[in-house]
């Protein structure tokens, strides 16, 4: 709490991240450097007002500690840039927020595959369906969906992730306790089950027009890439995409009718070097190959699972979920590695995945047999089997059978 309180003090005295605050931190090396300035030097420094100089000399974070404790009692976390929970990707942008206010699952802030999806507040039917389908597909593939809580495309993206029990992060342009838009209250509650709501604006901070441009750098900064659904050339969505480019992040765009004004933004980005969105799996595979992080799919409550189990057992040929995962199935082959490599793989896996893989190493088994031997709930076993298929450690066979490829 000590560091969180110190950074909260800093933002209350000097304001949110800006050219000026960054200049102060650069001049004195860090926030701690402020308190090492000799008083005679400090009093002659034109960077600070007289009031600010007095605050530095008398710095006492008791008030901020009390505020943090009070917010925590209400379920709101204060996460400073020095806090281990602070998102690593966001920390690496040019002007990261010094403090984040967060409600919900703070672990989602450092998900393996965060992807931002943004678009207009007024999409047509094509844009609305695309936002929901792309978000849902990426959620099923283990991505954490980041968006801006607005009506339209943002709402479709958040709700698709929620419906698949995946992590999603909503970034506010006001205090996180302010319901903006008005219809967002119930959606925020749903998001906080597995994901979280964040803002750099303090509690009760009102909605102001300029807040959205400030907020948008966080939307892109949190993620490996930004996907643009539909927008006009002059829009907040384009600003987010341009932030992503400036932050050296990937930008994907959904192409559409070139005569539709809502396609002009994406087509402009495409002309400037953005990549066309082709399929969700290709994006996840791209990052998995770079970062070598395992694909861990969301664990769903049994009565709320949105993936049709039959699709994964070859019974639903038209299922969109099956189509996504079909591309990941390896060719039929015998053991892919020697005993040492196999042991190394097994040791690297979570216990549940390892237990399932060891059972399949003895002989192919049907999913019902696996369920009986592992005593795992059906929804969890299905998730584990899908995870192992995605990394080519097992293969699905006719009749609901699975075999090890190790």
C-alpha positions in Angstrom: 0.0 0.0 0.0 2.9 2.3 0.7 3.9 2.8 -3.0 0.2 2.9 -4.1 -0.4 5.7 -1.5 2.7 7.6 -2.7 1.6 7.5 -6.3 -1.9 8.5 -5.4 -0.5 11.5 -3.5 1.5 12.4 -6.6 -1.5 12.4 -8.9 -3.6 14.4 -6.4 -0.8 17.0 -6.3 0.4 17.1 -9.9 -2.5 15.6 -11.9 -2.8 12.7 -14.3 0.0 11.5 -16.5 1.0 14.4 -18.8 4.1 16.0 -20.4 4.5 18.0 -17.2 4.4 15.1 -14.8 6.7 13.1 -17.0 9.1 16.1 -17.1 9.1 16.2 -13.3 9.8 12.5 -13.0 12.5 12.6 -15.6 14.3 15.6 -14.1 14.4 14.0 -10.6 14.8 10.4 -11.9 11.8 9.0 -10.1 9.0 9.9 -7.7 11.5 9.1 -4.8 13.9 11.7 -6.2 11.4 14.5 -5.4 12.1 14.0 -1.7 15.9 14.1 -2.1 15.9 17.7 -3.5 17.6 20.1 -1.1 15.0 22.6 0.1 17.0 25.5 -1.3 17.1 24.0 -4.8 13.4 23.0 -4.6 12.3 26.6 -3.7 14.1 28.0 -6.7 12.7 25.4 -9.2 10.2 27.0 -11.6 8.7 23.6 -12.4 6.6 23.8 -9.2 4.1 26.3 -7.7 4.6 27.5 -4.2 1.8 25.2 -3.0 3.4 22.2 -4.7 6.7 22.9 -3.1 5.1 22.9 0.3 3.4 19.6 -0.4 6.7 18.0 -1.4 8.4 19.3 1.8 5.5 18.2 4.0 4.6 15.0 2.1 2.5 12.7 4.3 0.5 9.9 2.7 -1.7 9.1 5.7 -4.7 10.6 4.0 -4.1 8.5 0.8 -3.6 5.3 2.8 -7.0 5.9 4.5 -8.6 6.5 1.1 -7.1 3.3 -0.3 -8.4 1.3 2.7 -11.9 2.8 2.4 -12.0 2.1 -1.4 -10.9 -1.5 -0.8 -13.7 -2.0 1.7 -16.0 -1.1 -1.2 -14.4 -3.6 -3.6 -12.3 -0.9 -5.4 -8.5 -1.5 -5.8 -5.9 1.2 -6.2 -3.1 -0.1 -8.3 -0.1 2.1 -8.9 2.6 1.7 -11.5 4.9 0.1 -8.9 2.3 -2.5 -8.0 2.9 -6.1 -9.2 -0.7 -6.2 -10.4 -0.2 -3.2 -12.8 -0.5 -4.4 -16.5 3.0 -5.0 -17.9 2.1 -3.9 -21.4 0.5 -0.7 -20.3 3.6 0.2 -18.2 5.6 0.2 -21.5 3.8 3.0 -23.3 5.1 6.5 -23.4 2.8 8.1 -20.8 1.3 5.3 -18.7 -1.2 6.2 -16.0 0.4 6.3 -12.6 -2.6 4.9 -10.8 -5.5 2.7 -11.9 -8.7 2.3 -10.0 -10.0 -1.2 -10.5 -13.1 -3.2 -9.7 -13.4 -7.0 -10.3 -10.8 -9.6 -10.9 -7.4 -7.9 -10.8 -5.6 -11.0 -12.1 -7.2 -10.3 -15.5 -5.0 -7.2 -15.9 -2.1 -9.4 -16.9 -3.8 -12.0 -19.1 -1.6 -13.9 -21.6 -3.5 -12.7 -24.7 -5.2 -9.2 -24.2 -6.7 -8.0 -27.4 -8.6 -4.7 -27.8 -11.6 -4.5 -30.0 -13.2 -1.2 -30.7 -15.7 0.4 -33.1 -18.5 2.8 -33.6 -21.4 3.4 -31.2 -23.8 3.0 -34.1 -22.7 -0.1 -36.1 -24.9 -1.6 -38.8 -26.0 -5.2 -38.5 -22.8 -6.4 -40.2 -20.7 -4.5 -37.7 -22.7 -5.6 -34.7 -22.6 -9.3 -35.6 -18.9 -9.1 -36.5 -18.0 -7.4 -33.2 -19.9 -10.1 -31.3 -18.6 -13.1 -33.3 -14.9 -12.0 -33.3 -14.9 -11.3 -29.6 -16.6 -14.6 -28.9 -14.2 -16.5 -31.0 -11.1 -14.8 -29.4 -12.6 -15.4 -26.0 -13.0 -19.1 -26.7 -9.4 -19.2 -27.8 -8.2 -17.8 -24.5 -8.0 -14.0 -25.2 -8.9 -11.3 -22.7 -11.1 -8.8 -24.6 -10.5 -5.2 -23.9 -12.9 -2.5 -24.9 -14.4 0.9 -23.9 -17.8 0.1 -22.3 -19.7 2.3 -24.9 -22.9 1.3 -26.6 -22.6 -0.4 -30.0 -19.5 -2.3 -30.9 -17.9 -2.1 -27.4 -21.0 -3.5 -25.7 -21.2 -6.4 -28.2 -17.5 -7.3 -27.5 -17.8 -7.2 -23.7 -21.1 -9.3 -23.7 -19.7 -11.9 -26.1 -16.8 -12.5 -23.7 -19.1 -12.5 -20.7 -21.4 -15.1 -22.3 -18.4 -17.4 -22.8 -17.2 -16.8 -19.2 -14.0 -15.2 -20.5 -12.0 -12.3 -19.1 -12.9 -8.9 -20.4 -11.6 -5.5 -19.3 -13.7 -2.3 -19.6 -11.8 1.0 -19.6 -13.8 4.0 -18.3 -13.6 7.6 -19.4 -14.8 8.7 -15.9 -14.7 7.3 -12.3 -15.5 3.6 -12.3 -18.5 4.2 -10.0 -20.1 6.4 -12.6 -22.6 4.6 -14.8 -21.8 5.8 -18.3 -23.5 5.1 -20.5 -26.6 4.7 -18.2 -27.3 1.2 -19.6 -23.8 0.0 -18.5 -24.5 -0.8 -14.8 -25.6 -4.4 -15.3 -23.0 -5.0 -17.9 -20.2 -3.8 -15.5 -21.4 -6.3 -12.9 -21.3 -9.1 -15.4 -17.8 -8.1 -16.6 -16.5 -8.1 -13.0 -17.2 -11.8 -12.6 -14.1 -12.8 -14.5 -12.7 -9.5 -15.7 -12.6 -6.0 -14.4 -13.5 -2.4 -14.9 -10.6 0.2 -14.7 -10.0 3.9 -14.9 -7.2 6.3 -14.3 -9.8 8.9 -13.3 -10.6 9.0 -9.5 -13.8 7.9 -8.0 -16.8 10.2 -8.8 -14.8 11.9 -11.6 -17.5 13.1 -14.1 -17.8 12.3 -17.8 -16.2 15.0 -19.9 -15.6 15.1 -23.6 -11.8 15.3 -23.4 -11.7 12.2 -21.1 -12.3 9.9 -24.0 -9.1 10.8 -25.9 -7.1 10.5 -22.7 -8.8 7.1 -22.0 -8.1 5.7 -25.5 -4.3 5.4 -25.1 -5.1 2.9 -22.3 -7.4 0.9 -24.5 -4.6 0.3 -27.0 -1.8 0.2 -24.4 -3.3 -2.7 -22.5 -3.2 -5.1 -25.5 -1.0 -6.9 -27.9 -3.2 -5.7 -30.8 -6.2 -3.6 -31.6 -9.0 -4.8 -33.9 -11.1 -2.1 -35.5 -14.6 -3.1 -36.5 -16.4 -0.1 -38.1 -15.8 3.6 -37.8 -15.6 6.9 -39.7 -12.3 8.5 -40.5 -12.8 11.1 -37.8 -13.7 9.2 -34.6 -12.5 8.0 -31.2 -12.0 4.6 -32.7 -9.5 5.9 -35.2 -7.7 7.7 -32.3 -7.4 4.4 -30.4 -6.0 2.8 -33.6 -3.5 5.6 -34.0 -2.4 5.3 -30.4 -1.8 1.5 -31.0 0.4 2.4 -34.0 2.4 4.9 -32.0 2.8 2.3 -29.2 4.2 -0.2 -31.8 1.2 -2.6 -31.4 -0.5 -4.5 -34.2 -3.6 -3.1 -35.8 -6.2 -5.3 -37.6 -9.2 -4.0 -39.4 -12.5 -5.6 -40.5 -13.0 -4.8 -44.2 -16.4 -4.0 -45.6 -18.4 -2.2 -48.2 -16.0 0.6 -49.5 -19.1 2.8 -50.1 -20.2 2.5 -46.5 -19.0 5.5 -44.4 -18.4 3.1 -41.5 -15.8 1.3 -43.6 -13.8 4.4 -44.3 -11.9 4.3 -41.1 -10.8 0.7 -41.4 -9.9 1.1 -45.1 -7.8 4.2 -44.3 -5.9 2.2 -41.7 -5.5 -0.6 -44.2 -4.0 1.8 -46.7 -1.6 3.0 -43.9 -0.3 -0.5 -43.2 -2.8 -2.1 -40.9 -3.5 -5.8 -41.4 -6.9 -7.1 -42.6 -8.7 -9.3 -40.1 -8.9 -12.8 -41.5 -9.6 -15.2 -38.6 -9.3 -15.2 -34.9 -7.2 -18.3 -34.7 -4.4 -16.8 -36.9 -4.1 -13.8 -34.4 -3.8 -16.0 -31.4 -1.4 -18.5 -33.1 0.8 -15.5 -34.1 1.2 -14.4 -30.5 1.6 -17.9 -29.2 4.5 -18.5 -31.6 6.1 -15.3 -30.4 5.6 -15.5 -26.6 5.3 -19.3 -26.2 2.5 -18.8 -23.6 0.0 -21.7 -23.2 -3.5 -21.2 -24.4 -5.7 -21.5 -21.3 -9.4 -21.4 -22.2 -12.0 -19.9 -19.8 -13.4 -22.1 -17.1 -17.2 -21.9 -17.4 -19.9 -22.6 -14.9 -21.7 -25.8 -15.9 -25.1 -24.1 -16.4 -23.7 -21.2 -18.3 -21.4 -22.9 -20.8 -21.9 -21.4 -24.3 -19.7 -23.9 -26.2 -21.6 -26.8 -27.6 -19.9 -29.9 -26.4 -21.1 -31.9 -29.4 -19.1 -29.6 -31.6 -15.8 -30.7 -30.0 -16.8 -34.4 -30.4 -17.4 -34.2 -34.1 -21.2 -34.2 -33.9 -22.0 -30.7 -35.0 -20.4 -30.2 -38.4 -21.7 -26.6 -38.8 -20.6 -25.3 -35.4 -18.6 -22.1 -35.5 -16.7 -23.3 -32.4 -15.7 -26.6 -34.2 -14.6 -24.6 -37.2 -12.2 -22.5 -35.1 -10.6 -25.5 -33.4 -10.5 -27.8 -36.5 -7.6 -25.9 -37.8 -5.5 -26.7 -34.8 -5.8 -30.5 -35.0 -2.5 -32.1 -35.8 -2.0 -34.7 -38.5 -2.3 -38.3 -37.3 1.1 -39.4 -36.2 2.8 -41.4 -33.6 4.7 -40.1 -30.5 6.2 -36.7 -31.3 9.1 -36.8 -28.8 11.4 -39.0 -26.7 11.1 -39.8 -23.1 13.1 -36.8 -21.9 11.1 -34.3 -24.0 7.9 -36.0 -22.9 8.9 -35.6 -19.2 9.8 -32.0 -19.7 6.4 -31.3 -21.3 4.5 -33.1 -18.6 6.4 -31.2 -15.9 5.5 -27.9 -17.5 1.7 -28.5 -17.5 -0.8 -27.7 -14.8 -1.8 -30.8 -12.7 -5.2 -31.3 -14.3 -3.8 -31.2 -17.8 -0.9 -33.5 -16.8 -3.3 -36.1 -15.3 -5.4 -36.2 -18.4 -2.4 -36.5 -20.7 -0.9 -39.3 -18.5 -4.2 -41.3 -18.8 -4.3 -40.9 -22.5 -0.6 -42.0 -22.7 -1.6 -45.5 -21.7 -4.3 -45.9 -24.3 -7.0 -43.9 -26.2 -10.1 -43.2 -24.1 -13.6 -41.9 -24.6 -14.5 -38.7 -22.9 -16.9 -40.6 -20.6 -14.1 -42.9 -19.5 -11.9 -39.9 -18.9 -14.6 -38.2 -16.8 -14.9 -41.3 -14.7 -11.2 -41.7 -14.1 -10.5 -38.0 -13.4 -13.7 -37.2 -11.5 -13.6 -33.8 -13.3 -16.8 -31.9 -14.1 -17.7 -32.4 -17.8 -17.3 -28.7 -18.6 -13.8 -28.6 -17.1 -12.7 -31.9 -18.8 -13.9 -30.5 -22.1 -11.9 -27.3 -21.6 -8.8 -29.3 -20.7 -9.1 -31.5 -23.8 -9.5 -28.5 -26.0 -6.4 -26.9 -24.4 -4.3 -30.0 -25.1 -5.6 -30.2 -28.7 -4.6 -26.6 -29.3 -1.0 -27.3 -28.5 -1.0 -30.6 -30.4 -0.5 -32.9 -27.4 -3.6 -35.0 -28.0 -5.8 -35.8 -31.0 -9.6 -36.3 -31.2 -10.6 -39.5 -32.9 -14.0 -40.8 -34.2 -16.5 -41.9 -31.6 -15.5 -39.3 -29.0 -12.1 -40.9 -28.4 -8.9 -39.1 -27.6 -5.3 -40.2 -27.9 -2.0 -38.8 -26.8 0.5 -37.6 -29.4 3.5 -37.6 -27.0 
